[in-house]
Amino acid sequence: MTVYVNNISLPVFDGATAIDAVRLFHTRFSVGVSPDCEEIYDSYGNKVEPDGRLLPESKLFIKFPISINPSDPWQDS
Amino acid sequence: MARFISLLTVFLTFAFFSSVAGNQPDTTTLIIVSANDMHAKIDNFPKLKALIDEIRQKNEYVLLVSAGDMFTGNPVVDQYPDKGFPMIDLMNKTGFDLGIFGNHEFDYGQETLKKRIEQAAFPLISANFKSTDPEGIHPTPYKVFTMSNGLKVGFVSVIQLNPAGLPDSHPSKLTGIEFTNGLEKIREFRYLRDSCHVFVGLTHLGFEDDVKLAEDLREFDLILGGHSHTTVKNPVEYNGVLVMQAGSGLKNVSKITVKLVNGKVVSKKAETVSVVNYPGQDSILVKDVERYNDNKELNQVIGVALSDIDGSDELGSLMADGITHLDEITVAFQNAGGIRIDKLAQGNITIKDMYKLDPFGNEIILLRMNGLEIKSLIEESFNREKLIDLQVSGLTYRVFTGTDGKAASIKLYLPDGSEADDNSVFAVGLSSYIVSSYNFSHRDEGKTLYTTTAQALINFISERKEIDYKGVKRAFTEPAR
């Protein structure tokens, strides 16, 4: 399914939780800080626990300390 | 004449005050407290009981409800001989009035769930599922409470379904149950609005779907939800419907204060109240929780190690074998960072040992991967430290290193010793941590099997009874020629 972290679409496995999506985001963009320390929010400004289940099209927001490299280094197969 | 005037004055004064008293509005304050996604976390029940008792002392009309996922998340409850029993016991003692079905209510299996329903002193409702078996689970779709002053408070519930049309639980736990789309089904109950003073959606859909529900059905006064583990700090009404959720693990609850005048809702106020920081606690429940946490259940012996299981090769292979023990999986990997002890000593193996070995609660994700994709996973993991990271079950592999120490090529071998084809597709089991944290190629996005790696390992050892991993080694490295 597709979810969004900081408005960037990410394919995640069905049944993924918030921390799974945030880890994937960190992996993709090589953030370099531990994703497990992130505070995660939904599009309504509510805090989301890391083990909260995601629905298709769920939107999450995290603080992102560096600017995103517009060329995605991850080659999707 | 003077006597007549004074009598008339008395009469008129009495009539005036009687009419004023008769026109005074009937004001009622209703408090609803909702706990969602408690996930078997029992430690805060003494505080919750004290909090609820205080609210009940100060308010006449109080309802305590659960918005689903009472179970799964604490081995003290999940591994109790009668799974889930401690949770319902404590909920009964705390005085829950109502509960609903979340996706994790099915995790222990339907027979155990029926026992928990029987044990509960409160009803459990859901409108969008029922068993095809007459002896199965047939929840009532809604519950209307009539308070002592005649106030009617109605609750209707629906559970989330994933794209496969099932709740997020292992499909084997859901056989014989028919589910219908919750957001559509709940519309059939909007008529309850007319027979209730307060109408509540008590849902297990996730916050985003609760907002959609509010925007669709303004008949609700409020929606108290669960599933997404959202903590609402600044409550907001959507289409006039207040939507709340209180995180998870009984750290907080949602407290809703509804004021009614002459049976009409005139105000709604919601707040997230901390349970973990509540200063008081119920002394009887403190003793009950201590008794449950005494961990006799975790000391259950599930098998025997015939020799020490030592180091990442042996321990990691054991953990990977736990994953391939699932019917759906033929190949599995375990990362070194997920092996949290150095040795499992020869002798009895307990449930507690398994949670020391694997404490993270990562779920098993099934991905269909071909040989090339598996090699990309191994390459990514090896090149992190230029060391073997992933232990394996269902295959063996060899990494050939270049002069820089990184993986130059990889070969995979099937159990019969033959080399695996790059195009062969395997059902691969990985922890959710590996899938999210390792950068590797996989066309299949995968799906969770709703079983943790620790639980799979417990099941594997419980069935095998005796295990011996002396000298097991399945991952090799050598310089490329």
Interface residues (C-beta under 8 A of the other chain):
Chain A: M1 P11 V12 F13 D14 G15 A16 T17 A18 I19 D20 A21 R23 L24 H26 T27 R28 P35 D42 S43 Y44 G45 N46 K47 V48 E49 D51 G52 R53 L54 L55 P56 E57 S58 K59 W74 Q75 S77
Chain B: N103 Q160 N162 P163 A164 D168 G206 F207 E208 D209 V211 H227 S228 H229 T230 T231 V232 K233 N234 V236 Q245 G247 S248 G249 G361 E363 I365 L367 E373 S432 Y433 V435 S436 S437 Y438 N439 S441 H442 R443 E445 G446 K447 T448 Y450
